[in-house]
């Protein structure tokens, strides 16, 4: 259904450092980087076409927070979810609650 997702950033090197660490437990790695063009693309290690892009906004204006935006990644099992969460926190991320089921959304999510 989706070709890719783009997240705007005002500090691409910092965003790259965060996502390199946070996505590693999910087997998602950076496949493309162009600091000159202000972008970095991520995909699963075995795949070559990035589906997650970090970019400076194309219109040249500042990237702003998307309050209410959720970006959800698939994980093989709960242990991988926990490793992803821990890597994100260790890389400087914040959360709105630790990993766990959210039955008010879906029985298995």
C-alpha positions in Angstrom: 0.0 0.0 0.0 2.8 2.5 0.8 5.8 3.1 -1.4 7.8 5.0 1.3 7.6 7.2 4.4 9.5 10.5 4.7 10.4 12.2 8.0 11.5 15.8 7.8 14.5 16.8 9.8 16.4 20.1 10.5 19.6 18.2 11.6 20.2 15.3 9.2 23.5 14.1 10.8 21.8 13.9 14.2 18.7 12.1 12.7 21.0 9.6 10.9 22.9 8.9 14.2 19.6 8.2 16.0 18.0 6.0 13.3 21.1 4.0 12.6 21.2 2.9 16.2 17.4 2.6 16.8 16.6 0.6 13.7 19.5 -1.8 13.9 17.6 -4.3 16.1 14.9 -4.5 13.4 17.4 -5.4 10.7 16.8 -2.0 9.1 19.9 -0.3 7.8 20.8 2.8 5.9 21.2 2.1 2.2 21.6 5.6 0.8 23.0 8.9 2.1 23.4 12.3 0.4 24.2 15.0 2.8 24.6 17.4 -0.2 20.9 16.7 -1.1 19.8 16.4 2.5 18.6 12.8 2.6 19.2 9.3 3.9 17.2 6.2 3.0 16.6 3.0 5.1 15.4 -0.5 4.3 15.8 -4.0 5.6 19.3 -5.2 5.2 18.4 -7.7 2.4 16.3 -5.2 0.4 17.8 -2.4 -1.7 15.0 0.1 -2.1 14.7 2.4 0.9 11.2 2.8 2.3 12.0 5.2 5.1 13.6 8.5 4.2 15.0 11.2 6.4 15.1 14.5 4.5 15.5 18.2 4.9 12.2 19.6 3.6 12.2 20.0 -0.1 10.5 23.4 0.1 13.5 24.8 2.1 11.5 25.6 5.2 12.1 24.1 8.6 10.8 20.7 9.4 8.2 20.8 12.2 6.8 18.2 14.6 3.9 16.1 13.3 1.9 15.9 16.5 -0.4 12.8 16.3 1.8 11.1 13.7 2.7 7.4 14.4 5.3 5.5 12.6 5.1 1.7 13.3 7.7 -0.9 12.3 7.1 -4.6 12.1 9.1 -6.8 14.4 9.6 -10.6 14.3 8.7 -11.0 18.0 8.3 -9.3 21.4 12.0 -9.6 22.2 12.8 -7.6 19.0 10.3 -5.0 20.0 12.0 -4.6 23.4 15.5 -4.4 21.7 14.2 -1.8 19.3 12.7 0.3 22.1 15.9 0.0 24.2 18.1 1.0 21.2 15.8 4.0 20.5 16.0 5.2 24.1 19.8 4.6 24.2 20.1 6.7 21.1 18.4 9.6 22.8 14.7 8.9 22.0 11.8 9.4 24.3 8.6 7.3 24.7 5.0 7.7 25.7 5.0 4.3 27.4 7.1 1.2 27.3 6.5 -1.6 24.8 3.4 -3.8 25.4 0.1 -4.7 24.0 -2.4 -1.9 23.3 -5.7 -3.8 23.4 -7.7 -0.6 23.0 -6.2 -0.4 19.5 -5.9 -4.1 18.5 -5.7 -7.4 20.4 -2.2 -8.3 19.0 -0.6 -4.8 18.8 
